[in-house]
Structures are given as C-alpha cells and as structure tokens.
C-alpha cells in the first residue's frame, strides 16, 4: 500500500484571516491536499497564550473553519479539526516539555518578541508555546510542515526534540521537514508597507481580510499608502507601497510583475489602484460568498469538526500510547492490548 506523505499545519484563530493567510498558507494547503494526507487544524490552544475574549475566540474558531472550507480545503480529502478537540496535543506537550531545556525555549525569537510586546503577561504558556507546536506535529508523524519563515525556528526545535527522544528511546517520532512555500509573495501592510500585513494590526485600513465586502476593499485600496513617483514599476526598496499593490494585483489576476508593468505603461498609480480594486473584489467574491453561506450552516461545520476530530484522534492516540509505553507509564487498564508496543516503529503508524 502506498501511503501519501503526511502534512500537518495550523492557523491560530486569534483574528480574522487576511489575504496574507491565503497566499502564505491556505493556497498552498489546497494545492497539497491531493498528493498528501493533510491534517489542518485551528490552533485555539496556541491563541490563549495572549488574552482572548471568550465569546470572540469561540466565534473566530468557527469562522476560521468556515474560511478553510471557503478557500478550498476539502474535508473528504483532508482532516480538518480544532486543536482543543484532540486532548493528545496537551498530553504529548507535557511529555515533550520534560525533554526541552529552559534555554531552548528562551532562545526562540518569537518568544523574545512576544514577551517584549506583552510585558505585563509573560506567561509560561507563551514560553512553552513551541513545545505544544512540536506536539501538534509529532503526534501525526508528519513528514512535512508548511509554515511561514517566522515558524522555521519552532520547526527546528521540533526536529531536535524528535531526534532527542528517538535517540534515547528508539524510533518513535518521524522527524519532520519544513515546507517553506515557493517564494510566496509576502503581503505588506497597506498603511505601512515596510511592515508585514498582520491580522492584529489596530488599523483596519492596513489589512485586507478574506471576508472584506466590495466597499471595504474600495476604501482600503483608495487609502493605501503609495510612494512618490509616477510610473508603475516594481521596486521593493524604493517603492514598497506601490510594489505591494503590484503583488496584490499579481495575486488577484495571476499576471506576472513584468506583465503588470507593461499593462500600466504610460498610466499612473490611480489606474493601478482602480484595476486592483476591481480585481480584488472579483478574486475575493467566491471566498466571501461561500464563507457567508457556511456561516449560517453551523450544524454542517460542527459535523465536519466531529469527523475531523475523530480521524485526528485515531492517529494522535496511537502516537501518544507509543510514547507512554516508551517512557514507562503503566498502560491504562482500558487501553486495548493492540496498542503499539516497544517494538513498534513509528513507520508502522
Ligand atoms: N504557531 C503557528 C503560527 O502562529 C500556528 C501553529 C500551531 C502551527 N501549531 C502548528 C503551524 C503546527 C504548523 C504546525 O503560525
């Protein structure tokens, strides 16, 4: 039996998803789901490392699921689930935390940045965040993990933990490879094109949400910062604002940057903005419409999540039992005898 390589990835439900999530993650996920066995999750446990409003978190979690589907994640191909529905994530995270040094966690760039940002609440969860992420990945014996460049360090830690554990206890975890998508265009803030577009930017005009209706798109593009100059020529260094709009036009139309330069020869920024507005409206329309339809179909979304959690748990549970066995925890009386034994290699999972 040939098995498809396994992929795991996740997005935190800590804000509304932006066009950057589409180009950086969802678009690639959709492209990978036929050739790979994919596990895609909403990382709600990661989101609570910073304060969340409970009602809002619940709503965002379901919204994120609806957007995964609206962007083309196919629940008959891929396993779509919510992290907290699979308790094995936190269970394995505890075991792994006993194999991670304080130093390793303190060296994480994201921890350093976030703890500087949330000075009043540098909690242990924020510190241990990469360990939970390692658990997410190792539970599924993932071969590949599509992540943005900012998560590469966490993946490196995951690999180290897997190797450390395997070295000590024998082959238990598959050691995952990062999958950094082929130079996906990085989308910058519409208000400060030297910063990455972020779903948590307090200025909404800086962000294009996947669910933005046409009038919001019109307003945001109209107000988008451009640089001085007139011709539409790509120059990330000298004209970051204009270049960002060109990247967005490329995403919405599929046209290459040289094609876009040719299209706007002799025309100005205003012409680009007008064409971009229309292109974005059409590009985002099907996603928004499908999202709105799904928003009213909570039962359907919940049934997808129930199936997803069940499939995810089957695999996660096998790995966790193997880990428990390896480290010498007494097999719980209700666990079946067919649980993997110390002779089981991770490749059998
Ligand atoms: N930490 C990731 C982010 O903020 C989200 C995430 C959580 C994740 N668990 C994961 C990504 C496992 C890939 C694999 O982007």
Boltz pocket constraint, residues with backbone or C-beta under 6 A from the ligand:
constraints:
  - pocket:
      binder: B
      contacts: [[A, 8], [A, 9], [A, 10], [A, 11], [A, 12], [A, 43], [A, 46], [A, 132], [A, 133], [A, 136], [A, 137], [A, 145], [A, 146], [A, 147], [A, 151]]
      max_distance: 6.0
